[in-house]
Every structure is written in structure tokens, then in C-alpha cells.
């Protein structure tokens, strides 16, 4: 565990004119910055539509909508059904062995 903590980096991201210092795995800084940019764009679009929402609720809503997008992508790709089948096969194998 200590080795993992020693391999952490810090990245500063800006979302809605607020800076946040985020820890990430060493070597993943660019990926975190890219994801933060996408999240920031989502937050900005929501903010334009929902002017009176405070930062916390705006961030929460953006996170929930991102999860909804992920769920829909998984569902539409068919991976959710494949994972269900794989789990059932694994359970049957566990019963056999």
C-alpha cells in the first residue's frame, strides 16, 4: 500500500473557474487532465441551462449524467449482456469444481 501511495502524482484541474488539486497514479496525469476537461465542459453546459444551481449540486448532476452515459454505452454495446453470461458460466464452473 505504501508503495502505491509513493507512486502518486498531483494534478491541478480547473472546473467552473475553481481549481482542484487531484491525486492520480503516476503517469496518468494527461489522462486525468483530459477527463477533467470533458467533465468541465459538461458542467459548463449544465450551468448555462441551470443558472441558479450551486457548485456542489451542479457537480453532482454532472457526475450522475456521466454515469447515465456510461450505463447507456455499456448497454448499447452489448457488454452488459456478455458480462451477465460470463458471470453465469463462472458460477456454473464454481459449482462443478
C-alpha positions in Angstrom: 0.0 0.0 0.0 2.8 2.4 0.9 4.5 1.8 -2.5 1.2 2.7 -4.2 1.0 6.0 -2.3 4.6 6.8 -3.1 3.8 6.5 -6.8 1.0 9.2 -6.8 1.2 12.5 -8.6 -0.8 15.6 -8.2 -2.7 17.4 -11.0 -4.5 20.7 -10.8 -7.7 20.9 -12.8 -9.9 23.9 -13.3 -13.7 23.4 -13.4 -16.0 26.3 -13.5 -13.3 28.8 -12.5 -12.3 26.7 -9.5 -9.0 24.9 -9.1 -8.9 21.4 -7.6 -5.8 19.5 -6.7 -6.3 15.9 -7.6 -4.1 12.9 -6.8 -3.6 10.4 -9.5 -1.5 7.4 -10.4 2.0 8.4 -11.6 2.0 8.5 -15.4 -1.8 9.1 -15.6 -1.6 12.9 -15.4 -2.5 13.6 -19.0 -5.5 11.2 -18.9 -6.8 12.9 -15.7 -6.4 16.3 -17.3 -8.3 15.1 -20.4 -11.1 13.6 -18.4 -11.3 16.8 -16.2 -11.6 18.8 -19.4 -14.6 16.7 -20.6 -16.2 16.9 -17.1 -15.6 20.7 -17.1 -17.4 21.0 -20.5 -20.3 19.0 -19.1 -20.5 21.2 -16.0 -20.4 24.4 -18.2 -23.2 23.2 -20.4 -25.3 22.3 -17.4 -24.5 25.7 -15.8 -25.8 27.5 -18.9 -29.1 25.7 -18.6 -29.4 25.8 -14.8 -28.1 29.2 -13.7 -29.2 29.0 -10.1 -27.5 25.7 -9.2 -24.7 25.8 -6.7 -21.4 24.1 -7.4 -22.0 21.0 -5.3 -25.3 20.2 -7.0 -24.0 21.1 -10.4 -21.1 18.7 -10.0 -23.3 16.0 -8.6 -25.7 16.3 -11.5 -22.8 16.3 -14.0 -21.5 13.1 -12.3 -24.9 11.4 -12.4 -25.4 12.3 -16.1 -21.9 10.9 -16.8 -22.8 7.6 -15.1 -26.0 7.5 -17.1 -24.0 7.9 -20.3 -21.6 5.1 -19.2 -24.6 2.8 -18.4 -26.2 3.5 -21.8 -22.9 2.9 -23.6 -22.4 -0.4 -21.8 -26.0 -1.4 -22.6 -25.9 -0.4 -26.2 -22.5 -2.1 -26.8 -23.9 -5.4 -25.6 -21.2 -5.8 -23.0 -23.7 -5.9 -20.1 -25.3 -9.0 -21.6 -21.9 -10.6 -22.2 -20.8 -9.9 -18.7 -24.0 -11.4 -17.3 -23.4 -14.6 -19.4 -19.8 -14.7 -18.3 -20.8 -14.5 -14.6 -23.4 -17.3 -15.1 -20.7 -19.5 -16.7 -18.3 -18.7 -13.9 -20.9 -19.7 -11.3 -21.6 -23.0 -13.1 -17.8 -23.7 -13.2 -17.6 -22.9 -9.5 -20.4 -25.4 -8.9 -18.6 -28.1 -10.9 -15.2 -27.6 -9.2 
